[in-house]
Amino acid sequence: MIEGPYFVLVLLGALASGLVAGAFIAFSTFVMKGLAALPPAQGIAAMQSINVAAVTPGFMAVFMGAAGLSSVVAVVTFVLWPDEGTVEILLGSALYLFGSFGVTIAANVPRNDALAKLDPQAPQSAEKWRTYVSEWTRWNHIRVGASLASAASFILALA
């Protein structure tokens, strides 16, 4: 059984991964659909605003905190190599670091950066918006699954 500060780290990793999964699922299930239903210029402008507003201390603390916790938990696991939960903890850490954090950096952020440069009123922006919504949402589904699987893996390690 995992105990003490190590237990707390794994539990916090599970909670943080779960919170991030919740934020991402909201986008995959209704936010992007709502934005896509708007006229392109309005959808672009709204998402540009959301992308700026998302970089707040509250969200970044959870998103980056989950990455930090996943890294720390992985290192501590390699050092301690507990009799139980090792595979689940390392899997949970990898899922978050690569499937959530990594996908964000490699796929979602570059799309957000490109969207930020679009003029919502420009005629060519409408097609770019449709592509953005489709691609960004597809990558976001991966982040949802990875974050949720990470939380589940951490929880299984604690069981």
VMD Tcl script that draws the C-alpha trace (Angstrom):
set ca {
  {0.00 0.00 0.00}
  {1.24 3.46 -0.92}
  {1.46 5.66 2.17}
  {2.55 9.04 3.48}
  {3.71 11.88 1.24}
  {3.98 9.52 -1.75}
  {0.27 8.69 -1.37}
  {-0.55 12.40 -1.29}
  {1.49 13.06 -4.45}
  {-0.25 10.26 -6.35}
  {-3.67 11.36 -5.08}
  {-3.00 14.97 -6.13}
  {-1.84 13.70 -9.54}
  {-5.11 11.79 -9.92}
  {-7.19 14.80 -8.92}
  {-5.31 17.21 -11.17}
  {-5.51 14.86 -14.16}
  {-9.23 14.41 -13.54}
  {-9.80 18.17 -13.35}
  {-7.96 18.69 -16.63}
  {-9.98 15.89 -18.23}
  {-13.14 17.68 -17.11}
  {-12.07 20.96 -18.68}
  {-11.11 19.25 -21.91}
  {-14.31 17.20 -22.14}
  {-16.36 20.37 -21.84}
  {-14.66 21.66 -24.97}
  {-15.03 18.38 -26.85}
  {-18.70 17.89 -26.02}
  {-20.27 21.32 -26.20}
  {-17.99 24.36 -26.37}
  {-16.52 23.61 -29.80}
  {-19.92 22.53 -31.12}
  {-21.41 25.81 -29.93}
  {-18.60 27.83 -31.46}
  {-18.82 25.90 -34.75}
  {-22.55 26.69 -34.94}
  {-21.81 30.43 -34.99}
  {-21.04 32.32 -38.18}
  {-17.29 31.80 -38.79}
  {-16.26 35.35 -37.93}
  {-18.04 35.12 -34.58}
  {-16.68 31.64 -33.85}
  {-13.12 32.73 -34.65}
  {-13.39 35.85 -32.51}
  {-14.89 33.89 -29.62}
  {-12.19 31.19 -29.73}
  {-9.47 33.82 -29.99}
  {-10.87 35.37 -26.82}
  {-11.16 31.98 -25.08}
  {-7.55 31.15 -25.93}
  {-6.38 34.37 -24.30}
  {-8.63 33.87 -21.26}
  {-7.52 30.25 -20.81}
  {-4.00 31.29 -19.85}
  {-5.03 32.23 -16.31}
  {-3.34 31.30 -13.05}
  {-6.23 29.01 -12.07}
  {-6.23 26.84 -15.18}
  {-2.47 26.94 -15.65}
  {-1.90 25.89 -12.02}
  {-4.00 22.78 -12.57}
  {-2.73 22.03 -16.09}
  {0.95 22.65 -15.34}
  {0.57 21.32 -11.80}
  {-0.64 17.99 -13.17}
  {2.42 17.86 -15.43}
  {4.71 18.69 -12.52}
  {3.04 16.13 -10.26}
  {3.23 13.49 -12.99}
  {6.95 14.16 -13.40}
  {7.66 14.11 -9.66}
  {5.57 10.99 -9.11}
  {7.39 9.20 -11.94}
  {10.82 10.10 -10.55}
  {9.85 9.11 -6.99}
  {8.43 5.84 -8.33}
  {11.68 5.04 -10.11}
  {13.62 5.81 -6.91}
  {11.34 3.93 -4.49}
  {10.15 1.22 -6.89}
  {7.24 0.18 -4.67}
  {6.00 -3.41 -4.56}
  {2.54 -2.35 -5.69}
  {1.22 0.28 -8.07}
  {4.47 0.90 -9.95}
  {3.13 0.10 -13.41}
  {-0.07 2.07 -12.81}
  {1.80 5.13 -11.53}
  {4.30 5.16 -14.38}
  {1.49 4.63 -16.89}
  {-0.56 7.44 -15.33}
  {2.45 9.77 -15.47}
  {3.22 8.91 -19.09}
  {-0.41 9.27 -20.17}
  {-0.63 12.76 -18.74}
  {2.82 13.94 -19.81}
  {2.60 12.65 -23.38}
  {-1.12 12.34 -24.08}
  {-2.32 15.51 -22.40}
  {0.57 17.92 -21.90}
  {2.55 16.75 -24.93}
  {-0.43 16.81 -27.29}
  {-1.31 20.29 -26.05}
  {2.18 21.58 -26.90}
  {2.54 19.68 -30.18}
  {-0.99 19.93 -31.61}
  {-3.41 22.31 -29.88}
  {-1.13 25.27 -29.11}
  {0.21 25.57 -32.69}
  {-3.38 25.59 -33.96}
  {-4.29 28.23 -31.38}
  {-1.31 30.33 -32.44}
  {-2.36 30.11 -36.09}
  {-5.95 31.01 -35.17}
  {-4.73 34.06 -33.24}
  {-3.26 35.44 -36.48}
  {-6.52 35.13 -38.44}
  {-8.63 38.13 -39.24}
  {-12.14 36.91 -38.35}
  {-13.65 39.08 -41.12}
  {-11.34 37.90 -43.92}
  {-13.15 35.70 -46.48}
  {-10.45 32.97 -46.41}
  {-10.76 32.69 -42.63}
  {-14.05 30.77 -42.83}
  {-12.43 27.68 -44.38}
  {-9.47 27.88 -42.00}
  {-11.95 28.06 -39.11}
  {-13.74 24.87 -40.22}
  {-10.39 23.05 -40.48}
  {-9.31 24.43 -37.11}
  {-12.49 23.25 -35.35}
  {-12.20 19.74 -36.82}
  {-8.48 19.26 -36.17}
  {-8.38 21.00 -32.78}
  {-11.34 18.98 -31.52}
  {-9.85 15.69 -32.75}
  {-6.63 16.40 -30.84}
  {-8.66 17.52 -27.83}
  {-10.44 14.15 -27.75}
  {-7.01 12.56 -27.34}
  {-6.24 14.92 -24.45}
  {-9.55 14.01 -22.79}
  {-8.84 10.29 -23.05}
  {-5.24 10.60 -21.90}
  {-6.09 12.82 -18.92}
  {-8.95 10.59 -17.84}
  {-6.88 7.43 -18.28}
  {-4.08 9.05 -16.31}
  {-6.44 9.82 -13.42}
  {-7.81 6.27 -13.52}
  {-4.33 4.77 -13.56}
  {-3.26 6.83 -10.54}
  {-6.43 5.79 -8.70}
  {-5.81 2.12 -9.51}
  {-2.32 2.47 -8.03}
  {-3.87 3.69 -4.79}
  {-6.46 0.88 -4.60}
}
mol new
graphics top color blue
foreach p $ca { graphics top sphere $p radius 0.5 }
foreach p [lrange $ca 0 end-1] q [lrange $ca 1 end] { graphics top cylinder $p $q radius 0.2 }
display resetview
